[in-house]
Amino acid sequence: MKCFFALCERNMKLFFKDKGLFLTSLITPIILLVLYIAFLANVYRDSMMSAIPEGFVMPEKLINGIVGGQLFSSLLAVSTVTVTFCANMIMVQDKLTGAANDFSVTPLKKPMQAMAYFLSTMSVALIICLFAMLASMIYLGCVGWYLSAGDVFLLLLDTIIMTLFGTALSSLINSFANTQGQMQAVGTIVSAGYGFICGAYMPLSNLGSGLQKVTSLLPGTYGTALFRNHALRGAFDELLSNGVPNEVVKGIRDSIDCNLYFFGDKVSVGAMYGVVILFTVLVIGAFILSAILLEKKKTKPVNLKNKTTKTK
């Protein structure tokens, strides 16, 4: 285990030593938050106000709190997955530099080396995501705070679970990347597309019924819904206390994906956790299995045919 933790420490030091990579990973969630505020806040506000019945006067703080909760949950839903691909670059870089081959002379087997990359990536990504969570909470405190201590704890739990899922996904995908171009291509695709398929940028209720059924099979959808539920629970309770009918609040929850439906049946929060955890375990298992198969492939003896030479 000493070699295992030494490799974890080495991977983390290499990441933080690369100032450009570290600062880029750290600043990216803050840039996303600013972009969300600039471009998505008005969209979220108009969508919510259209669902409020005429005659109801809503406090500005409550409106900002609901919009801020949506931005908060969108940022964490995206960052917990995309940041892990930046944090996992050390694994691919070691392949390019040949450092990964040097580890073969150590007593640490390939599956344990893979788990060392996994643990270091998880640790680095979690630090960055917690920083993004803190920045989002500061923003939410400025515009409208309706979170309880329980909500903050559940958001922290969601961040840990989704970062674990993102680490598993990035580790599995990057285990097959052998060049800098492949690594950058994967990171670009995930950064550009993940926010759409998980419902962070656009509510899934705005998509067609076919796409909604497809996204209901993806774990990222349920991760986003968990963030939505816990970031907005207090604000929705405040809506009810202001006299907004329960049916209207339910309609708002449906429109912003707090409520998810799997082929017509509403999915409970417990089931959302179950889906995310199950997929995380499956992806981690696939990652470990790929490391074991790679180990067997490299250690498989080569059968040489005996060749006889004829002498005259």
C-alpha positions in Angstrom: 0.0 0.0 0.0 3.0 2.3 0.5 3.7 2.2 -3.3 0.0 2.8 -4.0 -0.2 6.0 -1.9 3.2 7.1 -3.2 1.9 6.9 -6.7 -1.3 8.8 -5.8 0.8 11.5 -4.2 3.0 11.7 -7.2 0.1 12.1 -9.6 -1.4 14.9 -7.5 1.9 16.7 -7.3 2.3 16.5 -11.0 -1.1 18.0 -11.6 -0.7 20.9 -9.2 2.9 21.5 -10.5 1.5 22.2 -13.9 0.2 25.7 -13.1 -1.4 26.2 -16.5 -3.5 23.0 -16.2 -4.4 23.6 -12.6 -5.4 27.3 -13.1 -7.4 26.4 -16.2 -9.3 23.6 -14.3 -9.9 26.0 -11.3 -11.0 29.0 -13.3 -13.2 27.1 -15.8 -16.1 26.7 -13.3 -16.0 30.4 -12.4 -16.1 31.3 -16.1 -19.0 29.0 -16.6 -20.8 30.6 -13.7 -20.3 34.1 -15.2 -21.5 32.9 -18.6 -24.6 31.2 -17.0 -25.5 34.4 -15.2 -25.0 36.4 -18.4 -26.8 34.2 -20.9 -29.1 31.7 -19.0 -30.4 33.8 -16.1 -32.9 35.7 -18.2 -34.0 32.5 -19.9 -34.6 30.8 -16.6 -36.4 33.9 -15.2 -38.8 34.2 -18.2 -39.5 30.5 -18.0 -40.4 30.6 -14.4 -42.5 33.8 -14.6 -44.5 32.4 -17.4 -45.7 29.6 -15.1 -46.8 31.9 -12.3 -50.5 32.7 -12.4 -51.5 36.3 -13.1 -52.2 38.3 -10.0 -49.4 36.8 -7.9 -46.7 39.3 -6.9 -43.5 37.5 -6.2 -40.7 39.1 -4.1 -37.7 39.8 -6.2 -35.4 38.0 -3.8 -37.5 34.8 -4.2 -37.3 35.1 -8.0 -33.6 35.6 -7.9 -33.2 32.7 -5.5 -35.0 30.3 -7.9 -33.0 31.5 -10.9 -29.8 31.3 -8.8 -30.6 27.8 -7.7 -31.0 26.7 -11.3 -27.7 28.3 -12.2 -26.0 26.7 -9.2 -27.3 23.2 -10.0 -26.4 23.5 -13.7 -22.8 24.6 -12.9 -22.2 21.7 -10.5 -23.9 19.1 -12.7 -21.5 20.0 -15.6 -18.4 20.7 -13.6 -18.4 17.4 -11.6 -18.0 15.5 -14.9 -16.0 17.8 -17.2 -13.4 18.8 -14.6 -12.5 15.1 -14.1 -11.3 14.9 -17.7 -8.8 17.7 -17.0 -7.7 16.1 -13.8 -7.2 12.8 -15.5 -4.7 14.0 -18.1 -1.8 12.8 -16.0 -2.7 9.2 -16.9 -2.5 9.9 -20.6 0.6 12.0 -20.3 2.4 9.1 -18.5 1.6 6.9 -21.5 3.1 9.5 -23.9 6.3 10.1 -21.9 6.8 6.4 -21.2 6.5 6.8 -17.4 3.6 4.3 -17.4 6.1 1.6 -18.7 8.5 2.4 -15.9 5.9 1.5 -13.3 6.0 -2.1 -14.6 9.2 -2.7 -12.7 7.6 -1.8 -9.4 5.7 -4.3 -7.3 2.5 -2.4 -7.9 0.3 -4.3 -10.4 -1.5 -2.7 -13.3 -5.0 -2.7 -11.7 -3.5 -1.0 -8.5 -1.7 1.6 -10.7 -5.1 2.3 -12.4 -6.8 2.8 -9.1 -3.9 5.1 -8.0 -4.7 7.3 -11.1 -8.4 7.0 -10.2 -7.9 8.1 -6.6 -5.6 11.0 -7.5 -8.0 12.2 -10.2 -11.0 12.0 -7.8 -9.1 14.0 -5.1 -8.0 16.7 -7.5 -11.4 17.0 -9.2 -13.2 17.1 -5.8 -11.1 20.0 -4.7 -11.9 22.0 -7.8 -15.6 21.1 -7.6 -15.8 22.1 -3.9 -14.3 25.4 -4.9 -17.0 25.8 -7.6 -19.6 24.9 -5.0 -18.3 27.6 -2.6 -18.3 30.2 -5.4 -21.9 29.3 -6.3 -23.0 29.5 -2.7 -21.5 33.0 -2.4 -23.4 34.0 -5.5 -26.6 32.5 -4.2 -26.1 34.2 -0.9 -26.0 37.6 -2.7 -29.1 37.1 -4.8 -31.4 35.0 -2.6 -30.5 32.3 -0.1 -33.1 29.7 0.7 -30.9 26.7 1.5 -31.1 24.9 4.9 -28.2 23.1 6.5 -29.7 19.8 5.2 -29.8 21.1 1.7 -26.1 22.1 1.9 -25.2 18.7 3.2 -27.2 17.0 0.4 -25.6 19.2 -2.2 -22.2 18.2 -0.9 -23.2 14.6 -1.1 -24.4 15.1 -4.7 -21.1 16.7 -5.5 -19.1 13.8 -4.1 -21.2 11.2 -5.9 -21.2 12.9 -9.3 -17.5 13.6 -9.0 -17.0 9.9 -8.4 -19.1 9.1 -11.4 -17.2 11.7 -13.6 -13.9 10.2 -12.4 -15.0 6.7 -13.3 -16.2 7.8 -16.7 -13.0 9.8 -17.5 -10.8 7.0 -16.3 -12.5 4.4 -18.4 -12.4 6.6 -21.6 -8.9 7.9 -21.1 -7.6 4.4 -20.5 -8.0 3.9 -24.3 -6.4 7.3 -25.2 -2.8 7.0 -26.3 -2.1 10.3 -27.9 -2.5 14.0 -27.0 -4.9 14.5 -29.9 -7.2 11.8 -28.7 -7.2 13.2 -25.1 -8.0 16.7 -26.3 -10.7 15.4 -28.7 -12.4 13.5 -25.9 -12.2 16.5 -23.5 -13.6 18.9 -26.2 -16.6 16.6 -27.0 -17.5 16.0 -23.3 -17.2 19.7 -22.5 -19.3 20.8 -25.4 -22.0 18.1 -25.3 -22.4 16.9 -21.7 -24.3 20.0 -20.6 -27.0 19.4 -23.2 -27.6 15.7 -22.7 -27.8 16.0 -18.9 -30.3 18.8 -19.0 -28.0 21.5 -17.4 -28.2 24.0 -20.3 -31.7 23.3 -21.6 -34.6 21.6 -19.6 -35.3 18.2 -21.0 -39.0 19.1 -21.0 -38.2 21.3 -24.0 -37.0 18.3 -26.0 -39.0 16.0 -28.1 -40.6 12.9 -26.5 -38.0 10.6 -28.2 -35.0 12.5 -26.9 -36.6 12.7 -23.5 -36.8 8.9 -23.4 -33.2 8.6 -24.5 -31.9 11.0 -21.9 -34.0 9.2 -19.2 -31.5 6.3 -19.7 -28.5 8.4 -18.9 -27.1 8.8 -15.4 -26.1 12.4 -15.9 -29.8 13.3 -16.2 -30.5 12.0 -12.7 -27.4 13.7 -11.3 -28.6 17.1 -12.6 -32.1 16.4 -11.1 -30.5 15.7 -7.7 -28.7 19.0 -7.8 -31.9 20.8 -8.9 -34.0 19.3 -6.1 -31.6 20.1 -3.3 -30.7 23.6 -4.6 -34.4 24.6 -5.0 -36.2 22.8 -2.2 -36.2 25.8 0.1 -37.2 28.2 -2.7 -40.2 26.1 -3.7 -41.3 25.9 0.0 -41.2 29.7 0.0 -43.3 29.8 -3.1 -46.0 27.6 -1.4 -45.9 29.9 1.7 -46.5 32.9 -0.6 -49.8 31.4 -1.8 -48.7 29.9 -5.1 -50.9 26.8 -5.7 -49.3 23.4 -5.3 -50.2 22.5 -8.9 -48.3 25.6 -10.2 -45.3 24.7 -8.2 -45.5 21.1 -9.5 -45.6 22.5 -13.1 -42.5 24.6 -12.4 -40.7 21.6 -11.0 -41.6 19.6 -14.1 -40.5 22.4 -16.4 -37.0 22.6 -14.9 -36.4 18.9 -14.4 -36.7 18.7 -10.7 -39.4 16.0 -11.4 -38.2 13.3 -13.8 -40.4 10.7 -15.5 -39.3 7.4 -16.7 -41.7 6.3 -19.5 -44.5 8.2 -17.7 -43.7 7.1 -14.1 -42.3 9.7 -11.7 -38.8 8.9 -10.4 -38.2 9.4 -6.7 -35.1 11.1 -5.3 -34.0 7.7 -3.8 -34.3 6.1 -7.2 -32.2 8.9 -8.8 -29.4 8.2 -6.2 -29.8 4.5 -7.1 -29.4 5.1 -10.8 -26.3 7.3 -10.4 -24.6 4.9 -7.9 -25.4 1.8 -10.0 -23.9 3.4 -13.1 -20.9 4.6 -11.2 -20.2 1.1 -9.8 -20.6 -0.4 -13.3 -18.2 2.1 -14.9 -15.6 1.6 -12.1 -15.9 -2.2 -12.6 -15.4 -1.7 -16.4 -12.3 0.4 -15.7 -10.8 -2.1 -13.4 -11.6 -4.9 -15.8 -9.9 -3.1 -18.6 -6.8 -2.7 -16.5 -6.7 -6.4 -15.6 -7.1 -7.4 -19.2 -4.3 -5.0 -20.2 -2.1 -6.6 -17.5 -2.8 -10.1 -18.8 -2.1 -9.0 -22.4 1.3 -7.5 -21.5 2.3 -10.5 -19.4 1.1 -13.2 -21.8 4.1 -15.3 -22.9 5.0 -15.3 -26.6 5.2 -18.8 -28.2 8.1 -19.0 -30.5 8.2 -21.8 -33.0 11.4 -23.8 -33.1 13.1 -23.4 -36.4 15.5 -26.0 -37.7 18.2 -25.0 -40.1 19.6 -27.4 -42.6 23.3 -27.5 -42.9 24.9 -28.8 -45.9 
